[in-house]
């Protein structure tokens, strides 16, 4: 199976192509939220490099968040357009799952923690490869209270709230961003396990109202 992975939840983002579970190529974007500019050319570059026509893609996997609202919309729009144009299935992958998968060999208890802005953390707890909490968007103190002692904590929330995490192991920056090849791998696993998403109705995993919704609600 040939799988295209699209990751756009963070400040960088990227795309990757897998074949039979092996990475055949990947492109990481420049930092600075340039996903809309780089997604299509990067996919085309990878396909050209591998001499694959677009029709060779069997499955598209896309990070659906949580993360940057703008980045998620851009990435999912690109994934939907390709899926519908090629007639291929689309699977949404949570960014927190992608972070945990990349770190699964580091410790038994993993806690990816993303800076959600607005004085909140996006996060979850994973034990022995299984997620044991909901996907969360919480105040830092509330999230820290959930983190088990000696857990392996990683993600850009450590930049802002690192001082709140005690009695934990902190993961390196190389693990702080979801990677497109992991999104592709998890998308393939979900698809092979029977998961199906409707490309027409799949939406980002925001976990909370958008800023526009909050402003509209206040005015109302």
C-alpha positions, 0 to 999 in steps of 0.5 A: 500500500502506498500512503500519503501523509499530510501534517499541518497542525504545528508551526512547520508541517510536512508531507511523506510517502510510505510504501508497504510501511516504509518511508520512501520520502518526506518533505518538512516545510519551512517554519512559519506557517507556510503550509498553504504555500508548500503542501501541493509543491511538496507532494508533487516533488515527492511523486516526481522523485519516486516516479509515481503518478498521483494515481499510485497513491492508495490512501491519504492520511491527514493530521486533524489536530488538535493544533493550529486552526489555520494549519489544520484547515489548510492541510485537511482541505488539501487532503480532501481535494486529493482524496475526492479527485483521485477517488481514494480513502482519507483517514484522519489522525490525531496529532497527539496520537502521532506524537505518542507513536513517535515516542513510544519506545522512550517510556511506558507512560507518555504525555505529549503536551502541546501549547494550545495558547490562551493559557491552555495545554492540548495533551493526553496520557498514554500507557503501554501504547494505549491512550488512557485519557480523552484528548484534552484542552485544559488549563496548565495546572489541571493538565499537570495534575493528571500527569503520572509521576515519572511520566515522559513529557514532551511537546512545546508546552514545555517552553511555556509551562515546563516549570509546572512539570515535576518528577517527570522526564522531559523529552527532547525537541526532536519529539515536539512536532508531529511528523508526516511519516508517522501520520501516514503510518497511523493512517494505514494502521487505522485503515487496515483495522477497519476505520473509515472516514468520509472525506466530505464530512471529516472535520478538524479536531479543535477540542474547543471553540474557535476564536471567531466562535467565542467572539460571536458568542460574546457579542450574541 
